[in-house]
Amino acid sequence: MGGYQAPPPVDKEARKKYDTHVEAPLELYAILQFVATLAGMIIYMSRFDEITPFYQWFFAAGIVLSIMICGGIMEQKRWVSIAEYLRLALVLVALNSYYYFWYVDWLAIMAAFSIALTVLSALYFTWSWRKFHRLQSA
């Protein structure tokens, strides 16, 4: 059977460390989305007893998805380029449907604000993601 074989010693200088490089615009986007997710989570937890179980589950899934995508952006995962657009669309639909059913007086303001923020987020994400991947290919 060969007996015990000791593993080779670890050379600290030669060991490859896990380190992803993220350009500053993409890193800023991930940080801003993470902060927005934290703010949404605080609002979600403060209103948890007031919302229906459907929205409790829907918003919880949105929070988890948002945090996963922020991590995916920082790790340069390929699936992020599609998942981020889906997340933005889901957040837009979720917020506006919530306001439509529960706070109809604020719907017009929330719709205008959320549509503008979603479009700006999608444009900035597209610009920064393509810029980073253009630099990677060169």
C-alpha positions as CSV (number, residue, x, y, z in Angstrom):
1,M,0.0,0.0,0.0
2,G,3.0,2.3,0.1
3,G,2.7,3.6,3.7
4,Y,2.6,7.2,4.8
5,Q,3.7,9.8,2.3
6,A,4.2,13.3,3.7
7,P,2.9,16.2,1.6
8,P,5.5,18.5,0.1
9,P,6.3,21.7,2.2
10,V,4.5,24.8,1.3
11,D,6.5,27.6,-0.2
12,K,4.8,30.9,0.8
13,E,6.4,33.0,-2.0
14,A,5.5,30.5,-4.8
15,R,2.0,29.8,-3.6
16,K,-0.7,31.3,-5.8
17,K,-3.2,33.3,-3.9
18,Y,-6.8,33.8,-4.9
19,D,-7.0,37.5,-6.0
20,T,-9.4,38.9,-8.5
21,H,-8.7,42.3,-10.0
22,V,-11.8,44.5,-10.4
23,E,-11.7,47.9,-12.1
24,A,-12.8,50.8,-10.0
25,P,-16.1,51.6,-11.8
26,L,-17.2,48.0,-11.5
27,E,-16.2,47.9,-7.9
28,L,-18.0,51.1,-7.2
29,Y,-21.1,49.7,-8.8
30,A,-21.0,46.5,-6.6
31,I,-20.5,48.6,-3.5
32,L,-23.4,50.9,-4.3
33,Q,-25.7,48.0,-5.1
34,F,-24.6,46.3,-1.8
35,V,-25.3,49.5,0.2
36,A,-28.7,49.7,-1.6
37,T,-29.4,46.1,-0.7
38,L,-28.5,46.7,2.9
39,A,-30.9,49.7,3.0
40,G,-33.6,47.6,1.4
41,M,-33.0,44.9,4.0
42,I,-33.4,47.4,6.9
43,I,-36.7,48.6,5.4
44,Y,-37.8,45.0,4.8
45,M,-37.1,44.0,8.4
46,S,-38.8,47.1,9.8
47,R,-41.9,46.4,7.8
48,F,-41.9,42.6,7.9
49,D,-45.1,42.3,10.0
50,E,-47.0,44.7,7.8
51,I,-46.4,42.9,4.4
52,T,-48.1,39.8,3.1
53,P,-46.3,36.4,3.1
54,F,-45.9,36.7,-0.7
55,Y,-43.9,39.9,-0.5
56,Q,-42.0,38.6,2.6
57,W,-40.7,35.7,0.5
58,F,-40.3,37.7,-2.7
59,F,-38.3,40.5,-1.0
60,A,-36.2,38.0,0.9
61,A,-35.3,36.2,-2.3
62,G,-34.5,39.5,-3.9
63,I,-32.1,40.4,-1.1
64,V,-30.3,37.1,-1.3
65,L,-30.1,37.3,-5.1
66,S,-28.7,40.9,-4.8
67,I,-26.0,39.9,-2.4
68,M,-25.1,36.9,-4.5
69,I,-24.8,39.1,-7.6
70,C,-22.6,41.7,-5.7
71,G,-20.3,38.8,-4.9
72,G,-20.4,37.6,-8.4
73,I,-19.4,41.0,-9.7
74,M,-16.4,41.1,-7.4
75,E,-15.4,37.6,-8.5
76,Q,-15.9,38.4,-12.2
77,K,-18.4,35.5,-12.8
78,R,-19.8,35.3,-16.3
79,W,-23.4,34.6,-15.2
80,V,-23.5,38.1,-13.6
81,S,-23.8,39.8,-17.0
82,I,-27.3,38.3,-17.4
83,A,-28.3,37.9,-13.8
84,E,-27.8,41.6,-13.0
85,Y,-30.3,42.7,-15.7
86,L,-32.9,40.2,-14.4
87,R,-32.4,41.4,-10.9
88,L,-32.9,45.0,-11.9
89,A,-36.1,44.1,-13.7
90,L,-37.3,42.0,-10.7
91,V,-36.6,44.8,-8.2
92,L,-38.4,47.3,-10.5
93,V,-41.5,45.0,-10.8
94,A,-41.5,44.1,-7.1
95,L,-41.3,47.6,-5.8
96,N,-43.9,49.1,-8.2
97,S,-46.3,46.2,-7.7
98,Y,-45.9,46.6,-3.9
99,Y,-46.6,50.3,-4.1
100,Y,-49.5,49.7,-6.5
101,F,-51.3,47.4,-4.0
102,W,-50.4,49.0,-0.7
103,Y,-49.3,52.6,-1.2
104,V,-51.1,53.7,-4.4
105,D,-50.8,57.4,-3.4
106,W,-47.0,57.1,-3.7
107,L,-47.0,54.9,-6.9
108,A,-46.3,57.7,-9.4
109,I,-43.4,59.1,-7.4
110,M,-42.0,55.6,-6.7
111,A,-42.5,54.5,-10.4
112,A,-40.6,57.5,-11.7
113,F,-37.8,57.2,-9.2
114,S,-37.4,53.4,-9.6
115,I,-37.5,53.5,-13.4
116,A,-34.9,56.2,-13.5
117,L,-32.7,54.4,-11.0
118,T,-33.0,51.1,-12.9
119,V,-32.2,52.6,-16.2
120,L,-29.2,54.5,-14.8
121,S,-28.0,51.3,-13.0
122,A,-28.3,49.2,-16.1
123,L,-26.5,51.8,-18.2
124,Y,-23.6,52.1,-15.7
125,F,-23.4,48.4,-15.2
126,T,-23.2,47.8,-19.0
127,W,-20.6,50.5,-19.4
128,S,-18.4,49.3,-16.6
129,W,-18.8,45.5,-17.4
130,R,-17.9,46.0,-21.0
131,K,-15.0,48.3,-20.2
132,F,-13.5,45.7,-17.8
133,H,-13.9,42.9,-20.3
134,R,-12.4,44.9,-23.1
135,L,-9.4,45.5,-20.9
136,Q,-9.2,41.8,-20.1
137,S,-9.2,40.8,-23.8
138,A,-6.5,43.3,-24.8
